[in-house]
Amino acid sequence: MNRRIGRYLLYAILIVLAAYFVLPLALMLVTAFKTDEELRSRALLSLPRSLSLSAWREAWSSACIGLRCEGLQPYFWNSVRMTIPAVLISTAVGSLNGYVLAHWRFRGSELFFGLLLLGSFIPFQLVIIPMARTLGMFGLSQSVVGLVLVHSIYGVIFTTLFFRNFYVTVPADLIRAARIDGAGFWTTFRRVLLPLSAPIITVSLIWQFTGIWNDFLFGAVFSAGIDQPLTVALNNLVNSSTGAKRYNVDMAATLLAALPTLLVYVLAGKYFVRGLTAGSVKG
């Protein structure tokens, strides 16, 4: 009896917690499908009489962001052009770094790894000025290419940590056997480690994609005008107003901005968890 009561209590707590996180999303969806007329004439929590896509179309292609009335579309593609290269570069460099730190030790490798760990705890705000000066020196400030460089460099810290901890669990005898057979650095990496790396590559891709796509600080500081990423444009759209506040357009724009990361976690979330636990047990 007590066990049954405890189970029901646990279910009740979980339902309350789920509602706490789901209800704001539900409210956003309901509002995004309403017309301007319904927003003015009906209660905020009421369901729309019919599903209208006008707010979604406007948020995508014609909403005003500052003086430009092109919607989120150009900024969405800015985020795509920023995120994909930065994710691939940081993952590739991190995998090589992790390989070296796990199986090709060199003098000072532990100190180097410790400094990398320290770098993962440095707040973004502390690196803004050095990064701004560096981008200015290379002529990459206020550009998508500059944002790719910034996110790639900062992301290497985390991807190196992921890959190093994963590769440490690969038996050293396997690496030594490859060396005895004549495999060099690149051959060992390509033919021995990469085929085993699918779980941690998935983790790195999802982690980097989510962090870079959702970033606001670097986008606000290192970009300007039409080169801004989606998160900055969304903030400007919500804060741009020429009359009555149009919550339906704001909610539709927010959902459009969040859709890629939501899809990534819905479609690949289980692989993210599997990848994190794949290297947790050595052997």
SENU-580803 format. One record per residue (C-alpha): x, y, z; chain; residue in one letter. Coordinates in steps of 0.25 Angstrom, whole numbers. Layout:
% residues N
<u->X	v->Y	w->Z	lumkol->A	martor->A>
...
***
This chain:
% residues 283
<u->0	v->0	w->0	lumkol->A	martor->M>
<u->11	v->10	w->4	lumkol->A	martor->N>
<u->19	v->6	w->-9	lumkol->A	martor->R>
<u->6	v->9	w->-17	lumkol->A	martor->R>
<u->4	v->22	w->-10	lumkol->A	martor->I>
<u->19	v->26	w->-13	lumkol->A	martor->G>
<u->18	v->22	w->-27	lumkol->A	martor->R>
<u->5	v->31	w->-29	lumkol->A	martor->Y>
<u->12	v->42	w->-22	lumkol->A	martor->L>
<u->24	v->41	w->-31	lumkol->A	martor->L>
<u->15	v->41	w->-44	lumkol->A	martor->Y>
<u->8	v->53	w->-38	lumkol->A	martor->A>
<u->22	v->61	w->-36	lumkol->A	martor->I>
<u->26	v->57	w->-50	lumkol->A	martor->L>
<u->13	v->62	w->-56	lumkol->A	martor->I>
<u->14	v->75	w->-49	lumkol->A	martor->V>
<u->29	v->77	w->-54	lumkol->A	martor->L>
<u->25	v->73	w->-68	lumkol->A	martor->A>
<u->14	v->83	w->-68	lumkol->A	martor->A>
<u->23	v->94	w->-63	lumkol->A	martor->Y>
<u->32	v->92	w->-75	lumkol->A	martor->F>
<u->21	v->89	w->-86	lumkol->A	martor->V>
<u->11	v->99	w->-83	lumkol->A	martor->L>
<u->20	v->111	w->-87	lumkol->A	martor->P>
<u->22	v->104	w->-100	lumkol->A	martor->L>
<u->7	v->101	w->-102	lumkol->A	martor->A>
<u->4	v->115	w->-99	lumkol->A	martor->L>
<u->14	v->120	w->-110	lumkol->A	martor->M>
<u->8	v->110	w->-120	lumkol->A	martor->L>
<u->-6	v->114	w->-117	lumkol->A	martor->V>
<u->-2	v->129	w->-119	lumkol->A	martor->T>
<u->6	v->127	w->-131	lumkol->A	martor->A>
<u->-6	v->121	w->-139	lumkol->A	martor->F>
<u->-15	v->133	w->-135	lumkol->A	martor->K>
<u->-19	v->145	w->-144	lumkol->A	martor->T>
<u->-17	v->159	w->-139	lumkol->A	martor->D>
<u->-32	v->160	w->-138	lumkol->A	martor->E>
<u->-33	v->148	w->-128	lumkol->A	martor->E>
<u->-21	v->154	w->-120	lumkol->A	martor->L>
<u->-29	v->167	w->-118	lumkol->A	martor->R>
<u->-43	v->161	w->-116	lumkol->A	martor->S>
<u->-41	v->148	w->-108	lumkol->A	martor->R>
<u->-34	v->143	w->-95	lumkol->A	martor->A>
<u->-19	v->140	w->-96	lumkol->A	martor->L>
<u->-21	v->126	w->-92	lumkol->A	martor->L>
<u->-32	v->123	w->-101	lumkol->A	martor->S>
<u->-31	v->113	w->-113	lumkol->A	martor->L>
<u->-31	v->119	w->-127	lumkol->A	martor->P>
<u->-44	v->118	w->-135	lumkol->A	martor->R>
<u->-36	v->113	w->-147	lumkol->A	martor->S>
<u->-21	v->111	w->-149	lumkol->A	martor->L>
<u->-15	v->123	w->-156	lumkol->A	martor->S>
<u->-1	v->123	w->-162	lumkol->A	martor->L>
<u->-1	v->137	w->-165	lumkol->A	martor->S>
<u->8	v->140	w->-153	lumkol->A	martor->A>
<u->18	v->129	w->-157	lumkol->A	martor->W>
<u->19	v->135	w->-171	lumkol->A	martor->R>
<u->21	v->149	w->-166	lumkol->A	martor->E>
<u->31	v->145	w->-156	lumkol->A	martor->A>
<u->39	v->137	w->-167	lumkol->A	martor->W>
<u->38	v->147	w->-179	lumkol->A	martor->S>
<u->33	v->161	w->-176	lumkol->A	martor->S>
<u->34	v->165	w->-161	lumkol->A	martor->A>
<u->42	v->177	w->-158	lumkol->A	martor->C>
<u->55	v->176	w->-151	lumkol->A	martor->I>
<u->60	v->190	w->-149	lumkol->A	martor->G>
<u->59	v->197	w->-163	lumkol->A	martor->L>
<u->59	v->184	w->-171	lumkol->A	martor->R>
<u->45	v->177	w->-173	lumkol->A	martor->C>
<u->50	v->163	w->-178	lumkol->A	martor->E>
<u->47	v->155	w->-166	lumkol->A	martor->G>
<u->56	v->144	w->-160	lumkol->A	martor->L>
<u->59	v->137	w->-173	lumkol->A	martor->Q>
<u->73	v->144	w->-177	lumkol->A	martor->P>
<u->77	v->143	w->-162	lumkol->A	martor->Y>
<u->73	v->128	w->-162	lumkol->A	martor->F>
<u->83	v->125	w->-173	lumkol->A	martor->W>
<u->93	v->133	w->-166	lumkol->A	martor->N>
<u->92	v->124	w->-154	lumkol->A	martor->S>
<u->93	v->112	w->-164	lumkol->A	martor->V>
<u->105	v->117	w->-170	lumkol->A	martor->R>
<u->111	v->120	w->-157	lumkol->A	martor->M>
<u->107	v->107	w->-149	lumkol->A	martor->T>
<u->111	v->96	w->-159	lumkol->A	martor->I>
<u->125	v->100	w->-162	lumkol->A	martor->P>
<u->128	v->103	w->-147	lumkol->A	martor->A>
<u->122	v->90	w->-143	lumkol->A	martor->V>
<u->130	v->82	w->-153	lumkol->A	martor->L>
<u->143	v->89	w->-150	lumkol->A	martor->I>
<u->142	v->88	w->-135	lumkol->A	martor->S>
<u->139	v->74	w->-136	lumkol->A	martor->T>
<u->150	v->70	w->-145	lumkol->A	martor->A>
<u->161	v->78	w->-137	lumkol->A	martor->V>
<u->155	v->72	w->-124	lumkol->A	martor->G>
<u->156	v->58	w->-129	lumkol->A	martor->S>
<u->170	v->60	w->-133	lumkol->A	martor->L>
<u->174	v->67	w->-120	lumkol->A	martor->N>
<u->167	v->56	w->-112	lumkol->A	martor->G>
<u->174	v->45	w->-120	lumkol->A	martor->Y>
<u->188	v->51	w->-117	lumkol->A	martor->V>
<u->185	v->54	w->-102	lumkol->A	martor->L>
<u->180	v->40	w->-100	lumkol->A	martor->A>
<u->190	v->31	w->-108	lumkol->A	martor->H>
<u->201	v->40	w->-113	lumkol->A	martor->W>
<u->206	v->46	w->-100	lumkol->A	martor->R>
<u->217	v->57	w->-100	lumkol->A	martor->F>
<u->225	v->65	w->-90	lumkol->A	martor->R>
<u->215	v->74	w->-83	lumkol->A	martor->G>
<u->203	v->67	w->-89	lumkol->A	martor->S>
<u->196	v->67	w->-75	lumkol->A	martor->E>
<u->199	v->82	w->-73	lumkol->A	martor->L>
<u->193	v->84	w->-87	lumkol->A	martor->F>
<u->180	v->76	w->-83	lumkol->A	martor->F>
<u->179	v->83	w->-70	lumkol->A	martor->G>
<u->180	v->97	w->-77	lumkol->A	martor->L>
<u->169	v->92	w->-87	lumkol->A	martor->L>
<u->160	v->88	w->-75	lumkol->A	martor->L>
<u->163	v->102	w->-69	lumkol->A	martor->L>
<u->158	v->108	w->-82	lumkol->A	martor->G>
<u->145	v->102	w->-81	lumkol->A	martor->S>
<u->142	v->109	w->-68	lumkol->A	martor->F>
<u->146	v->123	w->-73	lumkol->A	martor->I>
<u->133	v->131	w->-75	lumkol->A	martor->P>
<u->130	v->136	w->-90	lumkol->A	martor->F>
<u->131	v->151	w->-85	lumkol->A	martor->Q>
<u->146	v->150	w->-81	lumkol->A	martor->L>
<u->150	v->146	w->-96	lumkol->A	martor->V>
<u->141	v->157	w->-103	lumkol->A	martor->I>
<u->152	v->168	w->-103	lumkol->A	martor->I>
<u->164	v->158	w->-108	lumkol->A	martor->P>
<u->155	v->152	w->-118	lumkol->A	martor->M>
<u->150	v->165	w->-123	lumkol->A	martor->A>
<u->164	v->170	w->-125	lumkol->A	martor->R>
<u->169	v->157	w->-132	lumkol->A	martor->T>
<u->157	v->158	w->-142	lumkol->A	martor->L>
<u->160	v->173	w->-144	lumkol->A	martor->G>
<u->175	v->169	w->-147	lumkol->A	martor->M>
<u->170	v->159	w->-158	lumkol->A	martor->F>
<u->159	v->167	w->-163	lumkol->A	martor->G>
<u->148	v->158	w->-159	lumkol->A	martor->L>
<u->140	v->166	w->-149	lumkol->A	martor->S>
<u->125	v->167	w->-152	lumkol->A	martor->Q>
<u->125	v->156	w->-161	lumkol->A	martor->S>
<u->119	v->142	w->-162	lumkol->A	martor->V>
<u->134	v->136	w->-164	lumkol->A	martor->V>
<u->138	v->143	w->-152	lumkol->A	martor->G>
<u->127	v->136	w->-144	lumkol->A	martor->L>
<u->131	v->123	w->-150	lumkol->A	martor->V>
<u->145	v->125	w->-145	lumkol->A	martor->L>
<u->141	v->129	w->-131	lumkol->A	martor->V>
<u->132	v->118	w->-129	lumkol->A	martor->H>
<u->142	v->108	w->-135	lumkol->A	martor->S>
<u->153	v->112	w->-125	lumkol->A	martor->I>
<u->144	v->113	w->-113	lumkol->A	martor->Y>
<u->137	v->99	w->-116	lumkol->A	martor->G>
<u->150	v->92	w->-118	lumkol->A	martor->V>
<u->152	v->92	w->-103	lumkol->A	martor->I>
<u->139	v->84	w->-101	lumkol->A	martor->F>
<u->141	v->75	w->-112	lumkol->A	martor->T>
<u->155	v->72	w->-108	lumkol->A	martor->T>
<u->150	v->68	w->-94	lumkol->A	martor->L>
<u->139	v->59	w->-100	lumkol->A	martor->F>
<u->149	v->51	w->-110	lumkol->A	martor->F>
<u->160	v->50	w->-100	lumkol->A	martor->R>
<u->151	v->44	w->-89	lumkol->A	martor->N>
<u->145	v->35	w->-100	lumkol->A	martor->F>
<u->159	v->30	w->-106	lumkol->A	martor->Y>
<u->165	v->28	w->-92	lumkol->A	martor->V>
<u->155	v->16	w->-91	lumkol->A	martor->T>
<u->161	v->10	w->-104	lumkol->A	martor->V>
<u->170	v->-1	w->-100	lumkol->A	martor->P>
<u->185	v->3	w->-102	lumkol->A	martor->A>
<u->188	v->-11	w->-107	lumkol->A	martor->D>
<u->180	v->-8	w->-119	lumkol->A	martor->L>
<u->188	v->5	w->-122	lumkol->A	martor->I>
<u->201	v->-2	w->-120	lumkol->A	martor->R>
<u->197	v->-14	w->-129	lumkol->A	martor->A>
<u->194	v->-4	w->-140	lumkol->A	martor->A>
<u->208	v->2	w->-138	lumkol->A	martor->R>
<u->214	v->-11	w->-139	lumkol->A	martor->I>
<u->207	v->-14	w->-152	lumkol->A	martor->D>
<u->213	v->-1	w->-157	lumkol->A	martor->G>
<u->202	v->8	w->-156	lumkol->A	martor->A>
<u->206	v->23	w->-153	lumkol->A	martor->G>
<u->199	v->34	w->-147	lumkol->A	martor->F>
<u->188	v->37	w->-157	lumkol->A	martor->W>
<u->186	v->22	w->-161	lumkol->A	martor->T>
<u->184	v->18	w->-147	lumkol->A	martor->T>
<u->174	v->30	w->-145	lumkol->A	martor->F>
<u->167	v->27	w->-158	lumkol->A	martor->R>
<u->166	v->12	w->-158	lumkol->A	martor->R>
<u->166	v->9	w->-143	lumkol->A	martor->V>
<u->159	v->20	w->-135	lumkol->A	martor->L>
<u->150	v->27	w->-145	lumkol->A	martor->L>
<u->142	v->14	w->-147	lumkol->A	martor->P>
<u->140	v->13	w->-132	lumkol->A	martor->L>
<u->136	v->28	w->-130	lumkol->A	martor->S>
<u->122	v->29	w->-135	lumkol->A	martor->A>
<u->116	v->31	w->-121	lumkol->A	martor->P>
<u->125	v->42	w->-117	lumkol->A	martor->I>
<u->124	v->49	w->-131	lumkol->A	martor->I>
<u->109	v->49	w->-129	lumkol->A	martor->T>
<u->111	v->55	w->-115	lumkol->A	martor->V>
<u->120	v->66	w->-120	lumkol->A	martor->S>
<u->112	v->69	w->-132	lumkol->A	martor->L>
<u->99	v->71	w->-124	lumkol->A	martor->I>
<u->106	v->79	w->-113	lumkol->A	martor->W>
<u->113	v->88	w->-122	lumkol->A	martor->Q>
<u->101	v->90	w->-131	lumkol->A	martor->F>
<u->92	v->94	w->-119	lumkol->A	martor->T>
<u->102	v->103	w->-113	lumkol->A	martor->G>
<u->106	v->110	w->-126	lumkol->A	martor->I>
<u->92	v->112	w->-131	lumkol->A	martor->W>
<u->86	v->117	w->-118	lumkol->A	martor->N>
<u->98	v->126	w->-115	lumkol->A	martor->D>
<u->94	v->141	w->-114	lumkol->A	martor->F>
<u->106	v->148	w->-107	lumkol->A	martor->L>
<u->116	v->145	w->-118	lumkol->A	martor->F>
<u->106	v->148	w->-129	lumkol->A	martor->G>
<u->102	v->161	w->-123	lumkol->A	martor->A>
<u->117	v->166	w->-121	lumkol->A	martor->V>
<u->124	v->161	w->-133	lumkol->A	martor->F>
<u->113	v->163	w->-144	lumkol->A	martor->S>
<u->105	v->175	w->-149	lumkol->A	martor->A>
<u->94	v->178	w->-159	lumkol->A	martor->G>
<u->90	v->167	w->-169	lumkol->A	martor->I>
<u->101	v->158	w->-164	lumkol->A	martor->D>
<u->95	v->156	w->-150	lumkol->A	martor->Q>
<u->91	v->141	w->-146	lumkol->A	martor->P>
<u->77	v->137	w->-144	lumkol->A	martor->L>
<u->77	v->139	w->-129	lumkol->A	martor->T>
<u->81	v->154	w->-130	lumkol->A	martor->V>
<u->71	v->156	w->-141	lumkol->A	martor->A>
<u->60	v->150	w->-132	lumkol->A	martor->L>
<u->63	v->159	w->-120	lumkol->A	martor->N>
<u->63	v->171	w->-130	lumkol->A	martor->N>
<u->50	v->167	w->-136	lumkol->A	martor->L>
<u->43	v->165	w->-122	lumkol->A	martor->V>
<u->48	v->179	w->-118	lumkol->A	martor->N>
<u->44	v->186	w->-131	lumkol->A	martor->S>
<u->30	v->192	w->-130	lumkol->A	martor->S>
<u->23	v->202	w->-139	lumkol->A	martor->T>
<u->9	v->200	w->-132	lumkol->A	martor->G>
<u->2	v->190	w->-124	lumkol->A	martor->A>
<u->10	v->178	w->-119	lumkol->A	martor->K>
<u->8	v->166	w->-128	lumkol->A	martor->R>
<u->10	v->154	w->-119	lumkol->A	martor->Y>
<u->6	v->144	w->-130	lumkol->A	martor->N>
<u->18	v->148	w->-139	lumkol->A	martor->V>
<u->27	v->149	w->-127	lumkol->A	martor->D>
<u->23	v->135	w->-123	lumkol->A	martor->M>
<u->24	v->129	w->-137	lumkol->A	martor->A>
<u->38	v->135	w->-139	lumkol->A	martor->A>
<u->43	v->129	w->-126	lumkol->A	martor->T>
<u->38	v->116	w->-130	lumkol->A	martor->L>
<u->44	v->117	w->-143	lumkol->A	martor->L>
<u->58	v->120	w->-137	lumkol->A	martor->A>
<u->56	v->109	w->-127	lumkol->A	martor->A>
<u->52	v->98	w->-137	lumkol->A	martor->L>
<u->65	v->93	w->-142	lumkol->A	martor->P>
<u->70	v->90	w->-128	lumkol->A	martor->T>
<u->57	v->84	w->-124	lumkol->A	martor->L>
<u->58	v->75	w->-136	lumkol->A	martor->L>
<u->72	v->71	w->-133	lumkol->A	martor->V>
<u->68	v->66	w->-119	lumkol->A	martor->Y>
<u->55	v->60	w->-123	lumkol->A	martor->V>
<u->62	v->52	w->-134	lumkol->A	martor->L>
<u->76	v->49	w->-128	lumkol->A	martor->A>
<u->74	v->51	w->-113	lumkol->A	martor->G>
<u->75	v->36	w->-110	lumkol->A	martor->K>
<u->88	v->36	w->-118	lumkol->A	martor->Y>
<u->93	v->47	w->-110	lumkol->A	martor->F>
<u->91	v->40	w->-97	lumkol->A	martor->V>
<u->97	v->27	w->-102	lumkol->A	martor->R>
<u->109	v->35	w->-107	lumkol->A	martor->G>
<u->111	v->41	w->-93	lumkol->A	martor->L>
<u->110	v->27	w->-86	lumkol->A	martor->T>
<u->119	v->20	w->-97	lumkol->A	martor->A>
<u->132	v->24	w->-91	lumkol->A	martor->G>
<u->128	v->23	w->-77	lumkol->A	martor->S>
<u->133	v->9	w->-74	lumkol->A	martor->V>
<u->147	v->5	w->-78	lumkol->A	martor->K>
<u->149	v->-8	w->-86	lumkol->A	martor->G>
***
